[in-house]
């Protein structure tokens, strides 16, 4: 399920950083992370907020693997996330080199585990 107008932004109270969305689901709510993955099942509003606050955004700094058209998996890092796309760059050990040429890729939002998965 992609982003819809029913998704409600949730921002941390301390710095107003976007940490995810809360999606209505019947009488309940589902917390959704910045990669578009459900963090909870059906819970009440407070539990959804707490789940997003606890999760934070640290997972965006983790390494991921992107499936290329050839079927091979390429190690990448997240550079940007929007409700339309996930921006990625190759994790070749030179990720933080200033001025280095970066290979940029994108994956569909929300994250599809057949296309983008956490690195082993």
C-alpha positions in Angstrom: 0.0 0.0 0.0 1.4 3.4 -1.0 1.0 6.7 0.7 -2.5 8.0 0.7 -4.2 11.2 1.8 -5.4 9.3 4.9 -1.8 8.9 6.2 -1.1 11.4 9.0 2.5 12.7 9.5 4.0 12.0 12.9 6.9 14.2 14.0 9.0 13.9 17.1 8.0 16.2 19.9 11.6 17.3 20.6 12.8 18.5 17.2 9.7 18.1 14.9 11.6 15.6 12.7 9.3 13.5 10.6 9.6 9.9 11.9 6.7 8.3 10.0 3.0 8.3 9.4 -0.1 6.9 11.1 -2.7 5.3 8.9 -6.3 4.7 10.0 -7.4 1.1 9.8 -11.0 0.6 10.8 -11.4 1.8 14.3 -7.6 1.5 14.9 -4.4 2.9 13.5 -1.2 1.5 12.0 2.3 3.1 12.4 4.2 3.4 9.1 8.0 4.1 9.0 9.7 6.4 6.5 10.3 3.5 4.1 6.6 2.8 4.0 6.7 -0.3 6.1 4.1 -1.1 8.7 5.7 -0.9 12.1 2.6 -2.1 14.0 -0.6 -4.0 13.4 -3.8 -2.4 14.4 -3.3 -0.4 17.6 -4.7 2.6 19.3 -3.4 6.1 18.4 -1.1 6.4 21.4 0.5 3.0 20.7 1.1 4.0 17.1 2.8 7.3 18.2 4.9 5.5 20.8 6.0 2.8 18.2 7.3 5.5 15.8 9.0 7.5 18.6 10.7 4.3 19.8 11.8 3.3 16.3 13.2 6.8 15.4 15.1 7.2 12.1 18.4 5.4 12.8 17.5 2.6 10.5 17.9 5.0 7.5 21.7 4.9 8.2 21.8 1.1 7.9 23.1 -0.6 4.8 20.5 -2.1 2.4 20.7 -4.2 -0.8 19.1 -3.2 -4.0 18.1 -5.8 -6.6 19.4 -4.8 -10.0 17.7 -5.6 -13.3 20.2 -8.4 -13.7 18.9 -10.0 -10.5 22.1 -9.3 -8.6 22.0 -7.5 -5.2 24.0 -4.3 -4.8 24.9 -2.9 -1.3 23.5 0.7 -1.0 22.8 3.4 1.6 19.7 5.5 1.8 20.3 9.2 0.8 16.7 10.5 0.6 13.2 9.3 1.3 10.0 10.8 -0.1 6.5 9.4 -0.3 7.3 8.7 -4.0 10.8 7.3 -4.0 13.7 6.1 -1.9 17.0 7.6 -3.0 20.1 5.4 -2.8 23.8 5.5 -3.4 26.3 2.6 -3.7 27.9 1.6 -0.3 31.4 1.1 -1.6 33.4 2.2 1.4 33.7 5.7 0.1 30.2 6.8 1.1 31.4 9.8 3.0 34.2 10.9 0.7 33.6 14.5 -0.2 33.7 15.3 -3.8 33.7 11.6 -4.8 31.4 10.7 -7.7 28.4 8.7 -6.4 26.4 6.2 -8.3 22.7 7.1 -7.6 19.8 4.7 -7.7 16.2 4.9 -6.6 13.7 2.4 -5.4 9.9 2.6 -5.3 8.2 3.8 -2.2 7.0 2.0 -0.1 9.9 -0.3 0.2 9.4 -3.6 -1.6 11.5 -6.4 0.0 11.9 -8.0 -3.4 13.6 -4.8 -4.6 15.3 -3.4 -1.5 16.1 -5.3 1.7 18.3 -4.7 4.8 21.9 -5.9 4.1 22.9 -9.2 5.8 
